[in-house]
Amino acid sequence: MKSNLYVQVGGRDFDTNKILDDAKEMWKANGNKVKDLKSVDLYLKPEESKCYCVFNGEASENSYFEV
């Protein structure tokens, strides 16, 4: 079964699969390997147009991207 989850807030649609893919790309762009990624927690803040990421239980003030 294929499923998708979209979040609609303030007239905007957010594709959760794309957000997760973008987080993984950010992980790789910072010089990390996919095999080293054990967990990712995402905090979508539509009012800021940002998604904050916690990789492997560690947060960083620069771990976010625009959505």
PDB file with SEQRES, HELIX, SHEET and CRYST1 records, atoms N, CA, C and O in Angstrom:
SEQRES   1 A   67  MET LYS SER ASN LEU TYR VAL GLN VAL GLY GLY ARG ASP          
SEQRES   2 A   67  PHE ASP THR ASN LYS ILE LEU ASP ASP ALA LYS GLU MET          
SEQRES   3 A   67  TRP LYS ALA ASN GLY ASN LYS VAL LYS ASP LEU LYS SER          
SEQRES   4 A   67  VAL ASP LEU TYR LEU LYS PRO GLU GLU SER LYS CYS TYR          
SEQRES   5 A   67  CYS VAL PHE ASN GLY GLU ALA SER GLU ASN SER TYR PHE          
SEQRES   6 A   67  GLU VAL                                                      
HELIX    1 AA1 THR A   16  ALA A   29  1                                  14    
HELIX    2 AA2 VAL A   34  ASP A   36  5                                   3    
SHEET    1 AA1 2 TYR A   6  VAL A   9  0                                        
SHEET    2 AA1 2 ARG A  12  ASP A  15 -1                                        
SHEET    1 AA2 3 VAL A  40  LYS A  45  0                                        
SHEET    2 AA2 3 LYS A  50  PHE A  55 -1                                        
SHEET    3 AA2 3 GLU A  58  GLU A  66 -1                                        
CRYST1    1.000    1.000    1.000  90.00  90.00  90.00 P 1           1          
ATOM      1  N   MET A   1       0.837  -1.177   0.000  1.00  0.00           N  
ATOM      2  CA  MET A   1       0.000   0.000   0.000  1.00  0.00           C  
ATOM      3  C   MET A   1       0.887   1.246   0.000  1.00  0.00           C  
ATOM      4  O   MET A   1       1.833   1.354   0.780  1.00  0.00           O  
ATOM      5  N   LYS A   2       0.569   2.156  -0.865  1.00  0.00           N  
ATOM      6  CA  LYS A   2       1.283   3.424  -0.902  1.00  0.00           C  
ATOM      7  C   LYS A   2       0.409   4.471  -0.217  1.00  0.00           C  
ATOM      8  O   LYS A   2      -0.805   4.507  -0.417  1.00  0.00           O  
ATOM      9  N   SER A   3       1.034   5.316   0.586  1.00  0.00           N  
ATOM     10  CA  SER A   3       0.279   6.375   1.248  1.00  0.00           C  
ATOM     11  C   SER A   3       1.101   7.654   1.254  1.00  0.00           C  
ATOM     12  O   SER A   3       2.327   7.623   1.150  1.00  0.00           O  
ATOM     13  N   ASN A   4       0.418   8.760   1.374  1.00  0.00           N  
ATOM     14  CA  ASN A   4       1.048  10.073   1.461  1.00  0.00           C  
ATOM     15  C   ASN A   4       0.358  10.850   2.566  1.00  0.00           C  
ATOM     16  O   ASN A   4      -0.839  10.684   2.802  1.00  0.00           O  
ATOM     17  N   LEU A   5       1.122  11.701   3.244  1.00  0.00           N  
ATOM     18  CA  LEU A   5       0.573  12.575   4.257  1.00  0.00           C  
ATOM     19  C   LEU A   5       0.914  14.002   3.872  1.00  0.00           C  
ATOM     20  O   LEU A   5       2.083  14.357   3.719  1.00  0.00           O  
ATOM     21  N   TYR A   6      -0.108  14.802   3.718  1.00  0.00           N  
ATOM     22  CA  TYR A   6       0.062  16.216   3.404  1.00  0.00           C  
ATOM     23  C   TYR A   6      -0.511  17.014   4.565  1.00  0.00           C  
ATOM     24  O   TYR A   6      -1.564  16.670   5.103  1.00  0.00           O  
ATOM     25  N   VAL A   7       0.171  18.064   4.945  1.00  0.00           N  
ATOM     26  CA  VAL A   7      -0.295  18.947   5.999  1.00  0.00           C  
ATOM     27  C   VAL A   7      -0.695  20.256   5.338  1.00  0.00           C  
ATOM     28  O   VAL A   7       0.079  20.840   4.579  1.00  0.00           O  
ATOM     29  N   GLN A   8      -1.906  20.715   5.632  1.00  0.00           N  
ATOM     30  CA  GLN A   8      -2.382  21.978   5.084  1.00  0.00           C  
ATOM     31  C   GLN A   8      -2.512  22.984   6.227  1.00  0.00           C  
ATOM     32  O   GLN A   8      -3.231  22.759   7.201  1.00  0.00           O  
ATOM     33  N   VAL A   9      -1.788  24.111   6.079  1.00  0.00           N  
ATOM     34  CA  VAL A   9      -1.805  25.152   7.096  1.00  0.00           C  
ATOM     35  C   VAL A   9      -1.764  26.499   6.392  1.00  0.00           C  
ATOM     36  O   VAL A   9      -0.918  26.730   5.528  1.00  0.00           O  
ATOM     37  N   GLY A  10      -2.663  27.371   6.758  1.00  0.00           N  
ATOM     38  CA  GLY A  10      -2.641  28.738   6.238  1.00  0.00           C  
ATOM     39  C   GLY A  10      -2.642  28.815   4.729  1.00  0.00           C  
ATOM     40  O   GLY A  10      -1.974  29.670   4.149  1.00  0.00           O  
ATOM     41  N   GLY A  11      -3.386  27.929   4.085  1.00  0.00           N  
ATOM     42  CA  GLY A  11      -3.471  27.953   2.629  1.00  0.00           C  
ATOM     43  C   GLY A  11      -2.281  27.326   1.921  1.00  0.00           C  
ATOM     44  O   GLY A  11      -2.181  27.410   0.697  1.00  0.00           O  
ATOM     45  N   ARG A  12      -1.383  26.704   2.660  1.00  0.00           N  
ATOM     46  CA  ARG A  12      -0.218  26.049   2.062  1.00  0.00           C  
ATOM     47  C   ARG A  12      -0.305  24.555   2.285  1.00  0.00           C  
ATOM     48  O   ARG A  12      -0.854  24.098   3.288  1.00  0.00           O  
ATOM     49  N   ASP A  13       0.238  23.793   1.345  1.00  0.00           N  
ATOM     50  CA  ASP A  13       0.321  22.342   1.456  1.00  0.00           C  
ATOM     51  C   ASP A  13       1.778  21.951   1.691  1.00  0.00           C  
ATOM     52  O   ASP A  13       2.682  22.473   1.038  1.00  0.00           O  
ATOM     53  N   PHE A  14       1.998  21.032   2.625  1.00  0.00           N  
ATOM     54  CA  PHE A  14       3.331  20.529   2.910  1.00  0.00           C  
ATOM     55  C   PHE A  14       3.334  19.026   2.686  1.00  0.00           C  
ATOM     56  O   PHE A  14       2.553  18.303   3.304  1.00  0.00           O  
ATOM     57  N   ASP A  15       4.205  18.556   1.808  1.00  0.00           N  
ATOM     58  CA  ASP A  15       4.347  17.139   1.499  1.00  0.00           C  
ATOM     59  C   ASP A  15       5.374  16.560   2.468  1.00  0.00           C  
ATOM     60  O   ASP A  15       6.562  16.868   2.379  1.00  0.00           O  
ATOM     61  N   THR A  16       4.916  15.725   3.389  1.00  0.00           N  
ATOM     62  CA  THR A  16       5.812  15.207   4.422  1.00  0.00           C  
ATOM     63  C   THR A  16       6.915  14.320   3.857  1.00  0.00           C  
ATOM     64  O   THR A  16       8.010  14.272   4.418  1.00  0.00           O  
ATOM     65  N   ASN A  17       6.650  13.620   2.761  1.00  0.00           N  
ATOM     66  CA  ASN A  17       7.699  12.799   2.136  1.00  0.00           C  
ATOM     67  C   ASN A  17       8.815  13.674   1.590  1.00  0.00           C  
ATOM     68  O   ASN A  17       9.992  13.342   1.731  1.00  0.00           O  
ATOM     69  N   LYS A  18       8.456  14.787   0.970  1.00  0.00           N  
ATOM     70  CA  LYS A  18       9.461  15.711   0.431  1.00  0.00           C  
ATOM     71  C   LYS A  18      10.269  16.339   1.562  1.00  0.00           C  
ATOM     72  O   LYS A  18      11.482  16.509   1.447  1.00  0.00           O  
ATOM     73  N   ILE A  19       9.594  16.679   2.647  1.00  0.00           N  
ATOM     74  CA  ILE A  19      10.299  17.274   3.786  1.00  0.00           C  
ATOM     75  C   ILE A  19      11.325  16.293   4.345  1.00  0.00           C  
ATOM     76  O   ILE A  19      12.449  16.686   4.657  1.00  0.00           O  
ATOM     77  N   LEU A  20      10.955  15.035   4.474  1.00  0.00           N  
ATOM     78  CA  LEU A  20      11.895  14.018   4.955  1.00  0.00           C  
ATOM     79  C   LEU A  20      13.060  13.844   3.979  1.00  0.00           C  
ATOM     80  O   LEU A  20      14.211  13.737   4.402  1.00  0.00           O  
ATOM     81  N   ASP A  21      12.768  13.817   2.682  1.00  0.00           N  
ATOM     82  CA  ASP A  21      13.832  13.712   1.674  1.00  0.00           C  
ATOM     83  C   ASP A  21      14.773  14.912   1.750  1.00  0.00           C  
ATOM     84  O   ASP A  21      15.989  14.757   1.636  1.00  0.00           O  
ATOM     85  N   ASP A  22      14.211  16.112   1.942  1.00  0.00           N  
ATOM     86  CA  ASP A  22      15.039  17.322   2.055  1.00  0.00           C  
ATOM     87  C   ASP A  22      15.939  17.255   3.291  1.00  0.00           C  
ATOM     88  O   ASP A  22      17.087  17.699   3.249  1.00  0.00           O  
ATOM     89  N   ALA A  23      15.423  16.705   4.382  1.00  0.00           N  
ATOM     90  CA  ALA A  23      16.228  16.562   5.601  1.00  0.00           C  
ATOM     91  C   ALA A  23      17.393  15.608   5.359  1.00  0.00           C  
ATOM     92  O   ALA A  23      18.516  15.878   5.783  1.00  0.00           O  
ATOM     93  N   LYS A  24      17.130  14.501   4.683  1.00  0.00           N  
ATOM     94  CA  LYS A  24      18.198  13.550   4.375  1.00  0.00           C  
ATOM     95  C   LYS A  24      19.251  14.181   3.475  1.00  0.00           C  
ATOM     96  O   LYS A  24      20.444  13.933   3.649  1.00  0.00           O  
ATOM     97  N   GLU A  25      18.823  14.987   2.524  1.00  0.00           N  
ATOM     98  CA  GLU A  25      19.770  15.679   1.641  1.00  0.00           C  
ATOM     99  C   GLU A  25      20.615  16.672   2.431  1.00  0.00           C  
ATOM    100  O   GLU A  25      21.807  16.822   2.162  1.00  0.00           O  
ATOM    101  N   MET A  26      20.008  17.349   3.401  1.00  0.00           N  
ATOM    102  CA  MET A  26      20.752  18.275   4.244  1.00  0.00           C  
ATOM    103  C   MET A  26      21.811  17.514   5.042  1.00  0.00           C  
ATOM    104  O   MET A  26      22.935  17.993   5.191  1.00  0.00           O  
ATOM    105  N   TRP A  27      21.463  16.344   5.551  1.00  0.00           N  
ATOM    106  CA  TRP A  27      22.398  15.484   6.282  1.00  0.00           C  
ATOM    107  C   TRP A  27      23.602  15.151   5.397  1.00  0.00           C  
ATOM    108  O   TRP A  27      24.751  15.264   5.825  1.00  0.00           O  
ATOM    109  N   LYS A  28      23.320  14.740   4.162  1.00  0.00           N  
ATOM    110  CA  LYS A  28      24.406  14.382   3.235  1.00  0.00           C  
ATOM    111  C   LYS A  28      25.224  15.602   2.832  1.00  0.00           C  
ATOM    112  O   LYS A  28      26.445  15.514   2.705  1.00  0.00           O  
ATOM    113  N   ALA A  29      24.565  16.735   2.632  1.00  0.00           N  
ATOM    114  CA  ALA A  29      25.266  17.953   2.218  1.00  0.00           C  
ATOM    115  C   ALA A  29      26.233  18.442   3.292  1.00  0.00           C  
ATOM    116  O   ALA A  29      27.179  19.172   2.995  1.00  0.00           O  
ATOM    117  N   ASN A  30      25.997  18.041   4.528  1.00  0.00           N  
ATOM    118  CA  ASN A  30      26.894  18.420   5.626  1.00  0.00           C  
ATOM    119  C   ASN A  30      28.027  17.423   5.808  1.00  0.00           C  
ATOM    120  O   ASN A  30      28.707  17.430   6.834  1.00  0.00           O  
ATOM    121  N   GLY A  31      28.234  16.556   4.803  1.00  0.00           N  
ATOM    122  CA  GLY A  31      29.371  15.645   4.814  1.00  0.00           C  
ATOM    123  C   GLY A  31      29.132  14.327   5.538  1.00  0.00           C  
ATOM    124  O   GLY A  31      30.075  13.581   5.801  1.00  0.00           O  
ATOM    125  N   ASN A  32      27.881  14.037   5.859  1.00  0.00           N  
ATOM    126  CA  ASN A  32      27.556  12.793   6.561  1.00  0.00           C  
ATOM    127  C   ASN A  32      27.144  11.708   5.578  1.00  0.00           C  
ATOM    128  O   ASN A  32      26.768  11.994   4.441  1.00  0.00           O  
ATOM    129  N   LYS A  33      27.217  10.477   6.023  1.00  0.00           N  
ATOM    130  CA  LYS A  33      26.813   9.339   5.200  1.00  0.00           C  
ATOM    131  C   LYS A  33      25.427   8.862   5.630  1.00  0.00           C  
ATOM    132  O   LYS A  33      25.097   8.871   6.816  1.00  0.00           O  
ATOM    133  N   VAL A  34      24.625   8.447   4.657  1.00  0.00           N  
ATOM    134  CA  VAL A  34      23.269   7.982   4.931  1.00  0.00           C  
ATOM    135  C   VAL A  34      23.291   6.824   5.919  1.00  0.00           C  
ATOM    136  O   VAL A  34      22.418   6.741   6.784  1.00  0.00           O  
ATOM    137  N   LYS A  35      24.264   5.931   5.811  1.00  0.00           N  
ATOM    138  CA  LYS A  35      24.327   4.768   6.697  1.00  0.00           C  
ATOM    139  C   LYS A  35      24.534   5.165   8.157  1.00  0.00           C  
ATOM    140  O   LYS A  35      24.246   4.375   9.056  1.00  0.00           O  
ATOM    141  N   ASP A  36      25.034   6.388   8.406  1.00  0.00           N  
ATOM    142  CA  ASP A  36      25.257   6.861   9.769  1.00  0.00           C  
ATOM    143  C   ASP A  36      24.024   7.542  10.369  1.00  0.00           C  
ATOM    144  O   ASP A  36      24.019   7.884  11.551  1.00  0.00           O  
ATOM    145  N   LEU A  37      22.994   7.736   9.568  1.00  0.00           N  
ATOM    146  CA  LEU A  37      21.773   8.377  10.049  1.00  0.00           C  
ATOM    147  C   LEU A  37      20.879   7.316  10.672  1.00  0.00           C  
ATOM    148  O   LEU A  37      20.316   6.477   9.969  1.00  0.00           O  
ATOM    149  N   LYS A  38      20.753   7.356  11.989  1.00  0.00           N  
ATOM    150  CA  LYS A  38      19.957   6.361  12.719  1.00  0.00           C  
ATOM    151  C   LYS A  38      18.544   6.865  13.011  1.00  0.00           C  
ATOM    152  O   LYS A  38      17.597   6.080  13.046  1.00  0.00           O  
ATOM    153  N   SER A  39      18.403   8.178  13.221  1.00  0.00           N  
ATOM    154  CA  SER A  39      17.070   8.746  13.484  1.00  0.00           C  
ATOM    155  C   SER A  39      17.045  10.205  13.059  1.00  0.00           C  
ATOM    156  O   SER A  39      18.067  10.891  13.064  1.00  0.00           O  
ATOM    157  N   VAL A  40      15.870  10.656  12.697  1.00  0.00           N  
ATOM    158  CA  VAL A  40      15.663  12.067  12.392  1.00  0.00           C  
ATOM    159  C   VAL A  40      14.293  12.467  12.924  1.00  0.00           C  
ATOM    160  O   VAL A  40      13.284  11.827  12.630  1.00  0.00           O  
ATOM    161  N   ASP A  41      14.278  13.530  13.708  1.00  0.00           N  
ATOM    162  CA  ASP A  41      13.034  14.112  14.212  1.00  0.00           C  
ATOM    163  C   ASP A  41      12.864  15.448  13.520  1.00  0.00           C  
ATOM    164  O   ASP A  41      13.787  16.262  13.494  1.00  0.00           O  
ATOM    165  N   LEU A  42      11.684  15.676  12.958  1.00  0.00           N  
ATOM    166  CA  LEU A  42      11.422  16.892  12.203  1.00  0.00           C  
ATOM    167  C   LEU A  42      10.359  17.725  12.901  1.00  0.00           C  
ATOM    168  O   LEU A  42       9.348  17.197  13.364  1.00  0.00           O  
ATOM    169  N   TYR A  43      10.593  19.021  12.974  1.00  0.00           N  
ATOM    170  CA  TYR A  43       9.669  19.959  13.589  1.00  0.00           C  
ATOM    171  C   TYR A  43       9.314  21.015  12.552  1.00  0.00           C  
ATOM    172  O   TYR A  43      10.092  21.932  12.290  1.00  0.00           O  
ATOM    173  N   LEU A  44       8.144  20.875  11.971  1.00  0.00           N  
ATOM    174  CA  LEU A  44       7.675  21.786  10.934  1.00  0.00           C  
ATOM    175  C   LEU A  44       7.037  23.003  11.589  1.00  0.00           C  
ATOM    176  O   LEU A  44       6.096  22.875  12.371  1.00  0.00           O  
ATOM    177  N   LYS A  45       7.553  24.181  11.266  1.00  0.00           N  
ATOM    178  CA  LYS A  45       7.003  25.421  11.788  1.00  0.00           C  
ATOM    179  C   LYS A  45       6.526  26.263  10.601  1.00  0.00           C  
ATOM    180  O   LYS A  45       7.268  27.101  10.089  1.00  0.00           O  
ATOM    181  N   PRO A  46       5.276  26.032  10.166  1.00  0.00           N  
ATOM    182  CA  PRO A  46       4.770  26.731   8.987  1.00  0.00           C  
ATOM    183  C   PRO A  46       4.770  28.253   9.134  1.00  0.00           C  
ATOM    184  O   PRO A  46       4.928  28.973   8.148  1.00  0.00           O  
ATOM    185  N   GLU A  47       4.592  28.741  10.362  1.00  0.00           N  
ATOM    186  CA  GLU A  47       4.566  30.195  10.562  1.00  0.00           C  
ATOM    187  C   GLU A  47       5.922  30.826  10.287  1.00  0.00           C  
ATOM    188  O   GLU A  47       6.003  32.025  10.020  1.00  0.00           O  
ATOM    189  N   GLU A  48       6.992  30.032  10.349  1.00  0.00           N  
ATOM    190  CA  GLU A  48       8.342  30.501  10.041  1.00  0.00           C  
ATOM    191  C   GLU A  48       8.802  30.032   8.667  1.00  0.00           C  
ATOM    192  O   GLU A  48       9.867  30.435   8.199  1.00  0.00           O  
ATOM    193  N   SER A  49       8.010  29.185   8.017  1.00  0.00           N  
ATOM    194  CA  SER A  49       8.382  28.548   6.746  1.00  0.00           C  
ATOM    195  C   SER A  49       9.688  27.774   6.879  1.00  0.00           C  
ATOM    196  O   SER A  49      10.530  27.793   5.981  1.00  0.00           O  
ATOM    197  N   LYS A  50       9.845  27.079   8.035  1.00  0.00           N  
ATOM    198  CA  LYS A  50      11.067  26.322   8.298  1.00  0.00           C  
ATOM    199  C   LYS A  50      10.733  24.948   8.860  1.00  0.00           C  
ATOM    200  O   LYS A  50       9.685  24.733   9.468  1.00  0.00           O  
ATOM    201  N   CYS A  51      11.660  24.032   8.636  1.00  0.00           N  
ATOM    202  CA  CYS A  51      11.606  22.709   9.245  1.00  0.00           C  
ATOM    203  C   CYS A  51      12.915  22.519  10.000  1.00  0.00           C  
ATOM    204  O   CYS A  51      13.996  22.588   9.413  1.00  0.00           O  
ATOM    205  N   TYR A  52      12.811  22.280  11.305  1.00  0.00           N  
ATOM    206  CA  TYR A  52      13.976  22.061  12.156  1.00  0.00           C  
ATOM    207  C   TYR A  52      14.224  20.559  12.279  1.00  0.00           C  
ATOM    208  O   TYR A  52      13.280  19.775  12.374  1.00  0.00           O  
ATOM    209  N   CYS A  53      15.491  20.165  12.276  1.00  0.00           N  
ATOM    210  CA  CYS A  53      15.862  18.748  12.274  1.00  0.00           C  
ATOM    211  C   CYS A  53      16.720  18.407  13.485  1.00  0.00           C  
ATOM    212  O   CYS A  53      17.575  19.184  13.910  1.00  0.00           O  
ATOM    213  N   VAL A  54      16.465  17.223  14.025  1.00  0.00           N  
ATOM    214  CA  VAL A  54      17.300  16.653  15.078  1.00  0.00           C  
ATOM    215  C   VAL A  54      17.801  15.324  14.526  1.00  0.00           C  
ATOM    216  O   VAL A  54      17.035  14.371  14.391  1.00  0.00           O  
ATOM    217  N   PHE A  55      19.085  15.267  14.209  1.00  0.00           N  
ATOM    218  CA  PHE A  55      19.684  14.071  13.629  1.00  0.00           C  
ATOM    219  C   PHE A  55      20.347  13.239  14.729  1.00  0.00           C  
ATOM    220  O   PHE A  55      21.163  13.745  15.500  1.00  0.00           O  
ATOM    221  N   ASN A  56      19.986  11.966  14.788  1.00  0.00           N  
ATOM    222  CA  ASN A  56      20.571  11.037  15.766  1.00  0.00           C  
ATOM    223  C   ASN A  56      20.502  11.593  17.190  1.00  0.00           C  
ATOM    224  O   ASN A  56      21.421  11.401  17.986  1.00  0.00           O  
ATOM    225  N   GLY A  57      19.406  12.279  17.496  1.00  0.00           N  
ATOM    226  CA  GLY A  57      19.187  12.796  18.845  1.00  0.00           C  
ATOM    227  C   GLY A  57      19.943  14.060  19.179  1.00  0.00           C  
ATOM    228  O   GLY A  57      19.907  14.517  20.322  1.00  0.00           O  
ATOM    229  N   GLU A  58      20.640  14.647  18.189  1.00  0.00           N  
ATOM    230  CA  GLU A  58      21.432  15.847  18.447  1.00  0.00           C  
ATOM    231  C   GLU A  58      20.917  17.014  17.619  1.00  0.00           C  
ATOM    232  O   GLU A  58      20.841  16.949  16.392  1.00  0.00           O  
ATOM    233  N   ALA A  59      20.569  18.073  18.318  1.00  0.00           N  
ATOM    234  CA  ALA A  59      20.067  19.277  17.649  1.00  0.00           C  
ATOM    235  C   ALA A  59      21.203  20.273  17.454  1.00  0.00           C  
ATOM    236  O   ALA A  59      22.189  20.282  18.191  1.00  0.00           O  
ATOM    237  N   SER A  60      21.032  21.096  16.454  1.00  0.00           N  
ATOM    238  CA  SER A  60      21.981  22.170  16.177  1.00  0.00           C  
ATOM    239  C   SER A  60      21.163  23.378  15.752  1.00  0.00           C  
ATOM    240  O   SER A  60      20.146  23.228  15.074  1.00  0.00           O  
ATOM    241  N   GLU A  61      21.585  24.558  16.135  1.00  0.00           N  
ATOM    242  CA  GLU A  61      20.805  25.743  15.768  1.00  0.00           C  
ATOM    243  C   GLU A  61      20.797  25.985  14.264  1.00  0.00           C  
ATOM    244  O   GLU A  61      19.960  26.740  13.769  1.00  0.00           O  
ATOM    245  N   ASN A  62      21.709  25.362  13.531  1.00  0.00           N  
ATOM    246  CA  ASN A  62      21.754  25.512  12.080  1.00  0.00           C  
ATOM    247  C   ASN A  62      21.086  24.366  11.336  1.00  0.00           C  
ATOM    248  O   ASN A  62      21.144  24.301  10.109  1.00  0.00           O  
ATOM    249  N   SER A  63      20.452  23.461  12.076  1.00  0.00           N  
ATOM    250  CA  SER A  63      19.822  22.295  11.443  1.00  0.00           C  
ATOM    251  C   SER A  63      18.376  22.594  11.084  1.00  0.00           C  
ATOM    252  O   SER A  63      17.447  22.079  11.707  1.00  0.00           O  
ATOM    253  N   TYR A  64      18.201  23.422  10.083  1.00  0.00           N  
ATOM    254  CA  TYR A  64      16.868  23.710   9.576  1.00  0.00           C  
ATOM    255  C   TYR A  64      16.957  24.054   8.108  1.00  0.00           C  
ATOM    256  O   TYR A  64      18.028  24.373   7.593  1.00  0.00           O  
ATOM    257  N   PHE A  65      15.821  23.986   7.442  1.00  0.00           N  
ATOM    258  CA  PHE A  65      15.766  24.415   6.058  1.00  0.00           C  
ATOM    259  C   PHE A  65      14.401  25.045   5.784  1.00  0.00           C  
ATOM    260  O   PHE A  65      13.428  24.811   6.502  1.00  0.00           O  
ATOM    261  N   GLU A  66      14.361  25.838   4.739  1.00  0.00           N  
ATOM    262  CA  GLU A  66      13.138  26.531   4.340  1.00  0.00           C  
ATOM    263  C   GLU A  66      12.173  25.562   3.666  1.00  0.00           C  
ATOM    264  O   GLU A  66      12.588  24.699   2.893  1.00  0.00           O  
ATOM    265  N   VAL A  67      10.895  25.707   3.962  1.00  0.00           N  
ATOM    266  CA  VAL A  67       9.873  24.887   3.312  1.00  0.00           C  
ATOM    267  C   VAL A  67       8.918  25.767   2.531  1.00  0.00           C  
ATOM    268  O   VAL A  67       7.982  25.263   1.910  1.00  0.00           O  
TER     269      VAL A  67                                                      
END                                                                             
